[in-house]
């Protein structure tokens, strides 16, 4: 079978990237074999609009951030355990992208206290950028470029906040953001 070796390589890549993401948990970007075609970024105002909903307490926000990180880690772990479907090798990545985007948007609905707003906005921006790249990989995979979908898994490292940039009080309040076993 001519297609068996590439799928085995893709399966190995999925597990490898998932492990890298879980070990690094947002600490940087994984190397990319090739970039997805650049799409023009939507224009955004230089200064974010003030929140339209009342902010939650610090403890409530940290719980929401911890829930987001825990759900993201579980989603990545689930992808690592999912066998490659020979008939639809992009399906598992597409499912990860959908689940992750839903969790990210749920976090986006929370208005943090003013002291955590910068962290919140950076987390959302980083997560949305990574989600967009994974979506691009899925789109290209659906168009027949399954290697592009596998390459998009390099974005898993950007799905969680960069814990090295989080204040220690936030790391204590949202321990799941440090990744498994931390």
C-alpha positions in Angstrom: 0.0 0.0 0.0 1.5 3.2 -1.1 -0.5 5.5 1.2 0.2 3.5 4.4 3.6 5.0 5.2 2.6 8.7 4.9 -0.4 8.1 7.2 1.9 6.4 9.7 4.2 9.4 9.5 1.2 11.7 10.0 0.1 9.6 13.1 3.6 9.9 14.5 3.6 13.7 13.8 0.2 14.1 15.5 1.5 12.3 18.7 4.8 14.2 18.5 3.2 17.6 18.2 0.7 16.8 20.9 3.5 15.8 23.3 5.5 19.0 22.4 2.4 21.1 23.1 1.7 19.4 26.4 5.3 19.7 27.5 5.7 23.3 26.4 2.1 24.4 27.0 2.3 27.7 25.1 6.0 28.4 25.9 6.8 29.0 22.3 6.2 28.0 18.7 7.0 24.6 17.3 9.0 24.8 14.0 6.9 24.8 10.9 7.8 22.9 7.8 6.0 25.4 5.7 3.7 28.3 6.3 0.1 28.3 5.4 -0.7 30.9 2.8 -1.1 34.3 4.4 -4.6 35.6 4.7 -5.1 39.3 5.3 -5.8 39.9 8.9 -9.0 41.7 9.8 -8.3 45.3 10.8 -8.8 45.9 14.5 -8.8 49.1 16.4 -5.4 49.9 18.1 -7.1 50.1 21.5 -9.6 47.3 22.5 -13.1 48.5 23.2 -14.0 48.6 26.9 -15.8 45.5 28.1 -19.6 45.6 27.7 -20.4 43.3 30.6 -19.4 43.7 34.2 -16.2 42.2 35.2 -16.1 39.1 37.3 -14.0 38.7 40.5 -10.4 37.8 40.3 -11.1 34.3 41.7 -13.9 33.8 39.2 -11.7 34.8 36.3 -8.9 32.6 37.4 -11.3 29.7 37.6 -12.5 30.4 34.1 -8.9 30.6 32.9 -8.0 27.4 34.6 -11.1 25.7 33.1 -10.1 26.9 29.7 -6.6 25.5 30.1 -7.8 22.2 31.5 -10.3 21.7 28.7 -7.6 22.6 26.1 -5.1 20.1 27.6 -7.8 17.3 27.6 -8.7 18.2 24.0 -5.0 17.9 23.0 -4.6 14.6 24.9 -7.7 13.2 23.2 -6.2 14.1 19.8 -3.0 12.2 20.8 -5.0 9.1 21.6 -7.2 9.3 18.5 -6.2 6.8 15.8 -5.8 8.2 12.3 -8.9 7.5 10.2 -7.6 6.3 6.9 -10.7 7.5 5.1 -10.6 11.0 6.7 -7.2 11.8 8.2 -8.1 15.5 8.8 -11.3 14.7 10.8 -9.5 14.5 14.2 -7.7 17.8 13.7 -10.9 19.4 12.6 -12.6 18.2 15.7 -9.8 19.5 17.9 -10.1 22.9 16.1 -13.8 23.1 16.7 -13.6 22.1 20.4 -10.7 24.5 21.0 -12.4 27.4 19.3 -15.6 26.8 21.4 -13.6 26.9 24.6 -11.6 29.9 23.5 -14.8 31.8 22.7 -16.3 30.8 26.0 -13.3 32.3 27.8 -13.8 35.4 25.6 -17.2 35.9 27.1 -15.7 36.4 30.6 -14.8 40.0 31.5 -11.8 39.9 33.7 -11.0 42.4 36.5 -9.0 45.4 35.2 -5.8 44.0 36.7 -6.0 40.8 34.5 -7.4 42.4 31.4 -4.0 42.5 29.6 -3.3 38.8 30.3 -6.9 38.0 29.1 -6.5 39.9 25.8 -3.1 38.4 25.1 -4.4 34.9 25.8 -7.3 35.4 23.5 -5.2 36.9 20.7 -2.6 34.2 20.9 -5.3 31.5 21.0 -7.3 32.9 18.1 -4.1 33.2 16.0 -3.3 29.6 16.6 -6.9 28.5 16.0 -6.9 30.4 12.7 -3.8 28.6 11.6 -5.1 25.2 12.6 -8.3 26.1 10.7 -6.2 27.0 7.7 -4.5 23.6 7.9 -7.9 21.8 8.1 -9.1 23.8 5.1 -6.0 22.9 3.1 -6.3 19.3 4.3 -9.9 19.1 3.1 -8.6 20.4 -0.3 -6.3 17.4 -0.5 -3.2 18.7 1.2 -3.3 16.5 4.3 0.4 17.4 5.0 -0.8 21.0 5.6 -3.3 19.7 8.2 -0.5 17.8 10.0 1.8 20.9 9.7 -1.0 23.0 11.4 -0.5 20.8 14.5 2.6 22.8 15.1 0.2 25.5 16.3 -0.8 23.4 19.3 2.0 25.1 21.3 0.1 28.4 21.1 -3.2 27.1 22.4 -2.4 27.8 26.0 -1.1 31.0 27.5 2.7 31.4 27.8 3.1 30.4 31.4 6.6 32.0 31.6 4.8 35.4 31.1 2.1 34.8 33.7 2.5 36.4 37.1 3.0 33.7 39.8 -0.4 34.6 41.4 -2.1 33.8 38.1 -0.1 30.6 37.7 -1.2 29.6 41.2 -4.9 30.5 40.5 -4.9 28.7 37.1 -2.6 25.7 37.6 -3.9 23.8 34.5 -2.2 26.5 32.3 1.1 25.0 33.4 0.2 21.8 31.7 -0.1 18.2 33.0 2.1 17.1 35.9 3.1 20.7 36.8 
